[in-house]
C-alpha cells in the first residue's frame, strides 16, 4: 500500500458516520491490530459501505462524465460548473480525477484491510467467534472482495482504455493497486500500473471470491451486497471485456430469479426516482446505498439540472437529440424531463426541457426538513434490473443470437411503455436500437461516456433545444463539439498528485 493510497483512507476514516445500518461507526485510522473481534469487523464493514456511497453517489462519478459527453448543453449565464469537462479543457490537475481516483483507492485500501484482517484474525475464542459470528465475518470478507472489484472496475473505466484483446497486455495500460494492506512511506514499495488483462483478471477473481463468501440472498432494494448483486456485477464486467456468452448468462441468471420487476407506469417510475423508501417503492434496484440523514448525503447529483427559482435557468439542459430519442408513449419522457419557460441573462428566452430524473425536492430533501444540500439527491442505485435486460440484449446480439437479443430488448421497451419494432434489418440495426435504449434508460447515471468508449464511437454533442439559449452557441468546444473515438481525453488523466507521490505510476498518453 503506497502512502498516497493511504491518505484518502485517513480522510475517509476520520469522517465516517454510522450510516444508520445498526452498527457503531469505525472512525479510527486502520492498523494491523485493529480487527480482533466480530464488532471490529462490523465497524470496518460500515466504513466500507460509507466509502462506497460517497463515491457512487458523488458528482465526480455521475455528473462529470455526463457533462463531458454528448447529452447536455450549458445554458447561457450558467455558473461554470464542470466547464472544463464540458469544453474538454481539463488536465491532470482536474479535481474530479483526483476525487474518483482517491475514493476508489480508499475503497480498495479498506477492502484489503478487511480481507487481511480476516486472514490474520485469531478466531480460536469460541465464545466470541461462534459459528454464526464466523459466518457473518465470511460474508463481510465477501463484501470486501465485491467492493474491491467494483473500485478496480471504476478505475479501469475512468483511467484506462477500453478492454480489447489487442491492447490487454500493453505495459501500464491498467490500474495501480495492491491486494494487501501495506501502508508504507517507502516509495520503492508503491505499485506500478498493471496491464489491462491483469487488472480485469483481479476484478473477475475478486467477484468469484465474493460469490464464494457472500450468503445474503437477493432482495429488492437491498442496502447490502447480495448474491444477485455479485452476479449482476459479473454481467457488467463481462460485457466490458467483450465476453458476450458470460455476460448474457450472468444477466439472465439475475433476471430469472424473478425477484426484481420494472416500475412500469409513469407514477411507479416517478415514485421510484423520488426515492420514497418508506413505502419500498423501488422494485428495480438489485443493490442500492442507504442515505438516511443529512450526515450521509454524498453529493447534489441533480442540482445542476434544476433552476433555483421560477423563471431561472439551470446550468445544463438536455440536447434536442436526447428529447427526440423518447417516444411520446415512453413513461420516461414525463418523468425524466419537464418543460419550463426561461430567460437567460443574454435576453434569449423560450421553453426548454429540463432534466428531472433526480427530483430537486425529492424524498431525501423532504425527509431532511428542506436541507439545502439534499436537493437533487437520491439513494444511489448501484445495480438495476433494466441493466440486466440491456446487457442480455447486447450480449446475445453481439454473439449473433439476434432473436434472443431482440426478445430482451423488446421486454425492456414494453416495460417502459414503448411498442417494440416488428423487426430489424440485421445485427447493426438491432445494435443501434439497443444503444439508443441504453441512452434513454441510463441518462444522467454516469454511463454514457463509457458506453461510447466501449463502442468506439467518439463524442458528437447533440443538437441544442434552442441554440441562442446555450453558452457560446456554435463553438466547437460547446454546442458543436466533436471528438473522435481515439481522442486521448476519452481516458481521464492519472491525478498529478498521485504521480508526484508514486513515481512508478505512468501517465496516460496525451497528458
PEVENZI-V932481 format. One record per run of one state. SS is the DSSP state (A for helix, B for strand, O for the rest). FROM is the first residue (numbers start at 1). LEN is the number of residues. If there is no record, write none. Layout:
ss | from | len
SS | FROM | LEN
SS | FROM | LEN
This chain:
ss | from | len
O | 1 | 2
A | 3 | 11
O | 14 | 24
A | 38 | 19
O | 57 | 2
A | 59 | 10
O | 69 | 3
B | 72 | 4
O | 76 | 7
A | 83 | 4
O | 87 | 8
A | 95 | 26
O | 121 | 10
A | 131 | 29
O | 160 | 16
B | 176 | 1
O | 177 | 10
A | 187 | 3
O | 190 | 3
B | 193 | 1
O | 194 | 2
A | 196 | 18
O | 214 | 13
A | 227 | 14
O | 241 | 3
A | 244 | 12
O | 256 | 10
A | 266 | 9
O | 275 | 2
A | 277 | 3
O | 280 | 5
B | 285 | 4
O | 289 | 5
A | 294 | 3
O | 297 | 6
A | 303 | 3
O | 306 | 10
B | 316 | 3
O | 319 | 1
A | 320 | 5
O | 325 | 6
A | 331 | 6
B | 337 | 7
O | 344 | 5
B | 349 | 7
O | 356 | 7
A | 363 | 5
O | 368 | 4
A | 372 | 3
O | 375 | 6
B | 381 | 4
A | 385 | 14
O | 399 | 3
A | 402 | 14
O | 416 | 11
A | 427 | 16
O | 443 | 5
A | 448 | 7
O | 455 | 4
B | 459 | 2
O | 461 | 6
A | 467 | 3
B | 470 | 1
O | 471 | 11
B | 482 | 2
O | 484 | 4
A | 488 | 3
O | 491 | 5
A | 496 | 6
O | 502 | 10
